[in-house]
Amino acid sequence: MPERVFNFFAGPATLPYDVVKEAAKGVVNFENMGMSVMEISHRSAQFDRMFCEAQNNMLKIMGLSDDEYAVLFLGGGASTQFCALPFNFLKDSMTADYVVTGGWSKKAVKEAMFFGNVNIAASSEDSNFSFIPKEFNLTPGAAYVHTTSNNTLVGTQIKNFPETGDVPLVSDMSSDFLSRDLDFSKFSLIYAGAQKNIGPSGVAAVVVRRSWVDQARTEVPTMLSYKTHMSKNSLFNTPPSFPVYVVGLVMKWILAQGGIKAVEAANVKKAELLYSYMDDSNGFYTGTAEKDSRSLMNVTFRLPSEELEKKFIVEGAENDLFGLKGHRSVGGCRASIYNAMPHEGIEALIEFMKGFKAAN
Ligand SMILES: Cc1ncc(COP(=O)(O)O)c(C=O)c1O
């Protein structure tokens, strides 16, 4: 086995190799303290510096200011935010609008329904979520509008977010966070499990407009309350130390690439290369998402038969191309090509796809 293979898993997913190597050093001896980053107090000056730097660099990458937005690093994954969001903001008899574009959006809806009225502002479920709806039936005065920017399972991505006016716009960006340049100031709250684009599992980033948190409900269990975490700069309790440390390294890596615009440009190139090869394969590899909804992050496709798909996944792994199986709820194949997937990974995959097609 080579030291490094190409990892197309959907998450936990490939990280920049330089980050992995740097993280390995911090696991042994963090900042020359003679202790691992996993062993030091989260109240120490060294930890605090690292933590704040990660928060500040995230805001810098997003073009947001610390005065307006807070960055929270929370446990419980993105899934906990499905419930924390309505707990904090879906008050009394209000309605929250949800744009339903895949299995993760449905899970978010399920949680919101425990707290108040939910309006499905748009859904592509009737078409197996193969596209992103363009029309949204928004509720005037809604508590918020919830979107899922990238649909990890079905390989679609929102290009145009709903225009919500004064209604707070929220997005679960778990699978495309910091992969493209968006006007992040349009959003009142963004959340993302780290384990796709920004780090290991065990932490979710929540970037939230401070003035919105001021309006949140107060009668919320302490650990689910955004007010708790914002008021303590996300250090109310012991944070997921090691995951945050790695997120901080990934933030530095993004800045070293030239920032989010440069990362986006590389992502567009990689995705275009892969999709255009698939489109030219005479129907051997068929993309499952409609073209104008295709994700730059999760490329989902089918082969002519399920037998061939199984063989493709096995032989891919034999060629050091891992994780090409589609999600169990969807089937088929999927190549997840997040920020950290090198261009050579796409080239190697296409070479393998060509050879597989010729042989089958
Ligand atoms: C879009 C999206 N939202 C939410 C989740 C759930 O994240 P977690 O496992 O961190 O709870 C995932 C996980 O794959 C996801 O892809």
The ligand as an SDF file (V2000), in Angstrom:
LIG
                    3D

 16 16  0  0  0  0  0  0  0  0999 V2000
  -25.3780   17.9030    4.2170 C   0  0  0  0  0  0  0  0  0  0  0  0
  -25.1760   17.1670    5.5120 C   0  0  0  0  0  0  0  0  0  0  0  0
  -25.8110   17.6020    6.6150 N   0  0  0  0  0  0  0  0  0  0  0  0
  -25.6790   16.9910    7.7920 C   0  0  0  0  0  0  0  0  0  0  0  0
  -24.8940   15.8670    7.9220 C   0  0  0  0  0  0  0  0  0  0  0  0
  -24.7930   15.2010    9.2660 C   0  0  0  0  0  0  0  0  0  0  0  0
  -23.5790   15.5220    9.8290 O   0  0  0  0  0  0  0  0  0  0  0  0
  -23.0600   14.8760   11.2090 P   0  0  0  0  0  0  0  0  0  0  0  0
  -22.7490   13.4590   10.9140 O   0  0  0  0  0  0  0  0  0  0  0  0
  -21.8730   15.7160   11.5280 O   0  0  0  0  0  0  0  0  0  0  0  0
  -24.1510   15.0170   12.1990 O   0  0  0  0  0  0  0  0  0  0  0  0
  -24.2010   15.3820    6.8200 C   0  0  0  0  0  0  0  0  0  0  0  0
  -23.3290   14.1990    6.9550 C   0  0  0  0  0  0  0  0  0  0  0  0
  -22.8750   13.5960    6.0130 O   0  0  0  0  0  0  0  0  0  0  0  0
  -24.3610   16.0390    5.5820 C   0  0  0  0  0  0  0  0  0  0  0  0
  -23.7260   15.5940    4.4860 O   0  0  0  0  0  0  0  0  0  0  0  0
  1  2  1  0
  2  3  1  0
  2 15  2  0
  3  4  2  0
  4  5  1  0
  5  6  1  0
  5 12  2  0
  6  7  1  0
  7  8  1  0
  8  9  2  0
  8 10  1  0
  8 11  1  0
 12 13  1  0
 12 15  1  0
 13 14  2  0
 15 16  1  0
M  END
$$$$
